[in-house]
Amino acid sequence: MSVSRPTDPTDPITARILGSTGERLPGFQRNPMAEIARLTGITQEVVIDRLRACLDGGVLRRIHQAPLASGAADGVLCAWQVPAEQVEAAFDFLFSQDPFTSQVIERHSDNESDEPNFTLWSVLKIPQGFSLNHHAEWLAEKIQAEGYRLMPVRKLFTLGVGQARRRDTEPGSRAQAQAEASDVGVLRLNEQEWQVLTAVTREFTADELGTNLWQGRANEAGLSLSKFFQVAEALTQRGVLGRFSAIKETVKTAPTGERVTKLNALFLWSVPRGREVEAGREIGRHHIMTQTGWREGGPAFQDANVMGIALGADKESLLAHQAAITEHLVDAGISVSHTDVFWAGRSDSKPGELSPLAYAAWCTRNGLDVDTMREPGDAAASRP
């Protein structure tokens, strides 16, 4: 008989702990370990021990107080058209050489008619005052991209307070109410706010996890703990800080031999213009969906305009989820002209740099004129 390990995400205690982070811990948390203990009925000591073990064991990718990139920096989903022989090198460059790329994923579609072939995807976050388009052009040259598509999010669709995403759910399972639609905008921060944001969002090492998470970070920002809390909570109110999250590995095999979630699927829908918000709220209410947003895919993606991520154990169940969501849209009177799924292969992620000062320093290191990289008001862009 197999015995579950403390780092096994299916272990009942570990599963309860991991399931109590993220959406159940919205906003800045003064004492997240105590809050997880309260939510689960498990002692703080066990909570801390399990989280340390999962982080050290590779079951968790990171534990951090997540920033809302849309609040502090321009963020965009990028699809890159890269020659097949160049994909691996392009992946490595984006992940290791660009501090403003926070995620890189190789994706493929089962739809063989999709042209051009966008096999490399990334999330790019550009600090305030600098140009997404200029940075993308620089990246395209470095990775020898034949074309690219930038897809900033126009609206985000999230479940309301008290609702939670569920991966182990039947196709069509959804919340009673529509998802909430939120606007995306970049806020201006002062120097002290940047200091706190930088300190509070850096991921934790296993050794840092304990009952007093923030004293060291407050010292780093040069503030008293009470002032640090005050600024962090104000950033939450302004929509800059998100949830306290323990992020599981999704594609890579952890050292325990487990694959925490086997498949990562990017679902795309093309709905009539003018109905993107309505469709997004209907799609976003489904428990399987995460990161649902209105983005413009353009002709390369059959004018797909609502996209979202679903994580699951097998391909058939994820396809069933998308089919059920599409059926629900049609039943709600929203026609769907095209759907697609882009399946994740190799992937990696890291916290993206958000500070304008860091961007200026990066420009200097790379021989770029800081002023030429500035351009307010960039929109969705593409280049074949």
C-alpha positions in Angstrom: 0.0 0.0 0.0 1.4 3.4 -1.0 1.8 6.0 1.8 1.3 9.7 0.9 4.2 12.0 1.6 3.9 15.4 3.3 4.9 16.9 -0.1 2.3 14.9 -2.0 -0.4 17.4 -3.1 -3.0 14.6 -2.7 -2.1 14.1 0.9 -5.3 15.4 2.8 -3.4 17.8 5.1 -1.2 19.1 2.4 -4.1 19.5 0.0 -6.1 21.5 2.6 -3.1 23.8 3.1 -2.4 24.4 -0.5 -6.1 24.9 -1.2 -6.3 27.7 1.3 -3.9 30.0 -0.5 -4.6 32.1 -3.6 -8.2 33.1 -3.9 -8.9 32.3 -0.3 -6.2 34.8 0.8 -7.1 38.0 -1.2 -5.0 41.1 -0.8 -2.1 41.8 1.5 -1.9 39.3 4.4 -0.2 40.5 7.7 0.0 37.0 9.0 -0.8 34.5 6.2 0.4 31.4 8.1 -2.0 32.2 10.9 -4.8 32.8 8.3 -4.1 29.5 6.6 -4.2 27.8 10.0 -7.6 29.4 10.8 -9.0 28.4 7.4 -7.9 24.8 7.6 -8.0 24.1 11.4 -4.4 22.9 11.1 -1.8 24.3 13.5 0.6 27.0 12.2 3.6 24.8 12.9 2.2 22.1 10.6 1.2 24.7 8.0 4.8 26.2 8.0 6.4 22.7 7.9 4.3 21.5 5.0 4.9 24.6 2.9 8.6 24.5 3.5 8.7 20.9 2.5 6.6 21.5 -0.7 8.9 24.4 -1.6 12.1 22.5 -1.0 10.7 19.4 -2.7 9.8 21.2 -5.9 6.0 20.7 -5.6 5.6 24.4 -5.3 7.1 26.8 -7.8 6.9 29.8 -5.5 5.2 31.3 -2.4 4.7 35.0 -2.6 2.4 38.0 -2.1 1.4 38.4 -5.7 1.5 41.7 -7.5 -1.3 42.6 -9.8 0.9 43.5 -12.8 -2.0 45.4 -14.4 -1.9 47.8 -11.5 1.9 48.4 -11.4 3.1 47.8 -15.0 1.8 47.3 -18.5 1.3 43.5 -18.9 0.7 41.7 -22.2 0.4 38.2 -23.5 2.8 37.7 -26.4 2.7 35.0 -29.1 5.9 34.6 -31.1 6.4 33.1 -34.5 9.8 31.5 -34.3 11.5 29.1 -36.7 11.3 25.5 -35.3 15.1 25.2 -35.1 15.2 28.5 -33.1 12.5 27.8 -30.5 14.7 26.3 -27.8 17.2 29.1 -28.0 14.4 31.7 -28.1 12.8 30.2 -25.0 16.1 30.3 -23.1 16.7 33.9 -24.1 13.3 35.2 -23.1 13.4 33.4 -19.7 17.0 34.0 -18.7 18.0 37.2 -20.5 14.8 39.4 -20.2 14.0 40.4 -16.6 10.6 41.8 -17.8 9.4 38.5 -19.2 7.7 36.6 -16.3 6.5 33.5 -18.1 7.6 31.5 -21.2 5.6 28.6 -22.6 5.9 26.5 -25.7 2.4 25.9 -27.0 0.8 24.0 -29.9 -2.7 23.7 -31.3 -4.4 20.6 -32.6 -5.9 22.8 -35.3 -3.4 22.2 -38.2 -5.0 25.0 -40.2 -3.8 27.7 -37.8 -1.3 29.9 -39.6 1.1 31.4 -38.9 2.5 28.9 -36.4 2.9 30.6 -33.0 4.7 28.1 -30.9 6.3 30.3 -28.3 4.2 32.4 -25.8 5.3 34.7 -23.0 4.0 37.2 -20.5 5.7 40.5 -20.8 5.4 43.2 -18.1 6.9 46.6 -18.9 7.4 49.2 -16.1 5.6 52.5 -16.1 6.7 55.0 -18.7 8.2 52.6 -21.2 7.0 51.1 -24.4 5.7 47.5 -24.9 6.1 47.8 -28.6 9.7 49.0 -28.5 10.6 46.3 -26.1 8.9 43.6 -28.2 10.8 44.8 -31.3 14.0 44.5 -29.4 13.1 40.9 -28.2 11.9 39.9 -31.7 15.3 40.8 -33.1 17.2 38.9 -30.4 15.1 35.7 -30.7 14.9 35.9 -34.6 11.1 36.0 -34.5 9.4 36.1 -37.9 6.4 37.7 -36.4 4.6 38.3 -33.1 1.3 39.3 -31.6 0.9 41.4 -28.4 -2.4 40.9 -26.6 -2.9 43.2 -23.7 -5.9 42.4 -21.5 -8.8 44.8 -21.9 -11.0 43.3 -19.1 -10.4 40.7 -16.5 -13.1 38.3 -15.3 -12.9 37.0 -11.8 -15.2 35.2 -9.4 -16.7 37.2 -6.6 -15.7 37.2 -3.0 -16.3 33.9 -1.3 -16.1 31.9 -4.6 -13.2 29.6 -5.4 -11.8 27.9 -8.5 -11.9 24.2 -8.6 -9.9 21.9 -10.9 -11.5 18.6 -9.9 -15.0 19.5 -11.2 -17.4 18.3 -13.8 -17.6 20.0 -17.2 -20.1 22.9 -17.0 -19.7 23.4 -13.3 -20.0 27.2 -12.6 -20.8 29.7 -10.0 -24.4 30.9 -9.6 -23.4 34.5 -10.5 -21.5 35.8 -13.5 -17.8 36.6 -13.0 -17.0 40.2 -12.2 -15.5 42.3 -14.9 -12.7 44.7 -13.9 -10.9 47.4 -15.9 -7.2 47.3 -16.3 -5.1 50.4 -15.7 -1.6 51.4 -14.5 -1.3 53.4 -11.3 1.5 55.8 -10.5 3.5 54.9 -7.4 5.9 57.1 -5.4 9.4 56.0 -4.3 8.3 54.6 -0.9 5.5 52.6 -2.5 7.9 51.1 -5.0 10.2 50.1 -2.1 7.4 48.3 -0.3 6.1 46.7 -3.5 9.5 45.4 -4.4 10.0 44.0 -0.9 6.6 42.6 -0.4 6.3 40.7 -3.7 9.6 39.0 -3.8 9.1 35.2 -3.4 10.0 33.6 -0.1 12.7 31.0 0.5 11.7 28.0 2.6 13.8 29.3 5.5 11.9 32.6 5.5 8.6 30.9 6.1 7.5 31.5 9.7 5.2 33.4 12.0 6.8 36.7 11.3 7.2 37.0 7.5 7.4 40.7 7.1 9.8 42.1 9.6 12.8 41.5 7.4 11.0 42.9 4.4 10.1 46.0 6.4 13.8 46.4 7.4 14.7 46.1 3.7 12.3 48.9 2.8 13.7 51.1 5.6 10.3 51.2 7.4 8.8 50.2 10.7 6.6 47.1 10.5 3.5 49.2 11.2 4.3 51.6 8.4 5.2 48.7 6.1 1.7 47.2 6.8 0.1 50.6 6.2 1.7 51.0 2.8 1.1 47.4 1.7 -2.6 47.6 2.6 -2.9 50.9 0.7 -1.4 49.2 -2.3 -4.0 46.4 -2.0 -6.8 49.0 -1.9 -5.4 50.7 -5.0 -5.4 47.3 -6.9 -1.6 46.8 -7.0 -1.3 43.9 -4.7 -3.2 40.6 -5.2 -3.5 37.4 -3.3 -1.0 35.5 -1.1 -0.3 32.5 -3.2 1.5 29.1 -3.2 2.0 28.4 -6.8 2.1 24.7 -7.8 4.3 23.3 -10.5 2.0 22.8 -13.5 4.0 21.1 -16.2 7.5 20.2 -15.0 7.9 17.0 -13.0 8.7 17.7 -9.4 11.6 15.9 -7.7 9.1 13.7 -5.9 8.2 12.2 -9.2 4.7 13.8 -9.2 3.3 15.9 -12.0 1.1 18.2 -10.0 -1.1 19.2 -12.9 -0.5 17.4 -16.2 -1.9 19.8 -18.7 -2.2 23.6 -19.1 -4.6 24.6 -21.8 -5.2 28.1 -23.2 -8.8 28.3 -24.4 -9.7 30.8 -27.1 -13.2 31.9 -28.2 -14.3 34.2 -31.0 -17.5 36.0 -30.0 -19.3 38.9 -31.7 -17.9 42.4 -31.3 -19.7 44.2 -28.5 -20.4 41.1 -26.5 -16.9 40.4 -25.2 -17.7 41.5 -21.7 -20.9 39.5 -21.5 -19.1 36.4 -22.9 -16.1 36.9 -20.6 -18.4 37.0 -17.5 -20.1 33.8 -18.6 -16.8 32.0 -19.3 -15.2 33.3 -16.1 -17.9 32.0 -13.9 -16.9 28.4 -14.7 -14.9 26.9 -11.9 -12.2 25.4 -14.2 -11.2 28.7 -15.7 -8.4 30.9 -14.4 -6.9 34.2 -15.8 -9.9 34.8 -18.1 -9.7 38.0 -20.1 -10.8 39.9 -23.1 -7.8 40.1 -25.4 -7.7 40.7 -29.2 -6.0 37.8 -31.0 -6.5 39.3 -34.5 -6.7 37.5 -37.8 -3.8 35.1 -36.9 -6.1 33.6 -34.2 -9.4 33.9 -36.2 -10.2 37.0 -34.3 -10.4 35.2 -30.9 -11.3 37.8 -28.3 -11.9 35.9 -25.0 -9.1 33.7 -23.6 -8.4 31.9 -20.4 -6.3 29.2 -18.8 -7.6 25.8 -17.6 -5.5 23.3 -15.7 -6.4 19.6 -15.6 -5.2 16.0 -15.5 -6.1 14.9 -19.0 -6.8 16.2 -22.5 -10.2 14.7 -22.9 -11.6 16.3 -19.7 -10.3 19.7 -20.6 -11.8 19.5 -24.1 -15.1 18.5 -22.4 -14.8 21.6 -20.2 -14.3 23.9 -23.2 -17.2 22.2 -25.1 -19.5 22.7 -22.1 -18.5 26.4 -21.8 -19.1 26.9 -25.5 -22.5 25.3 -25.2 -23.4 27.5 -22.3 -22.5 30.6 -24.3 -24.7 29.5 -27.2 -27.6 28.8 -24.7 -27.1 32.3 -23.3 -27.6 33.7 -26.8 -23.9 34.4 -27.5 -22.8 33.0 -30.8 -19.3 31.5 -31.1 -17.6 31.5 -34.6 -14.4 29.8 -33.6 -12.7 28.0 -30.7 -9.2 26.7 -30.3 -6.9 25.2 -27.6 -3.2 25.8 -27.3 -1.6 23.1 -25.2 1.4 23.9 -23.0 4.7 22.0 -23.4 7.9 23.3 -21.9 7.3 26.2 -19.5 8.9 28.2 -16.9 8.1 31.3 -14.9 9.6 33.9 -12.6 8.5 37.2 -11.0 8.9 39.9 -13.6 10.7 43.1 -12.7 8.3 46.0 -12.3 10.4 49.0 -11.3 11.0 51.8 -13.7 14.4 52.4 -12.2 15.3 48.8 -12.9 14.2 49.2 -16.5 16.4 52.3 -17.0 19.3 50.4 -15.6 18.6 47.5 -17.9 18.6 49.9 -20.9 22.0 51.2 -19.9 23.5 47.7 -19.5 22.2 46.7 -23.0 23.4 49.9 -24.7 19.9 51.3 -25.3 18.9 54.9 -25.1 16.4 55.2 -22.2 14.5 57.9 -23.9 14.0 56.0 -27.1 12.4 53.2 -25.1 9.7 55.5 -23.8 6.3 55.7 -25.4 3.0 56.1 -23.6 -0.2 54.5 -24.8 0.9 51.4 -26.6 -2.0 49.2 -27.7 -2.3 45.7 -29.1 0.3 45.2 -31.9 1.6 42.6 -34.2 4.3 42.2 -36.8 4.6 39.6 -39.5 
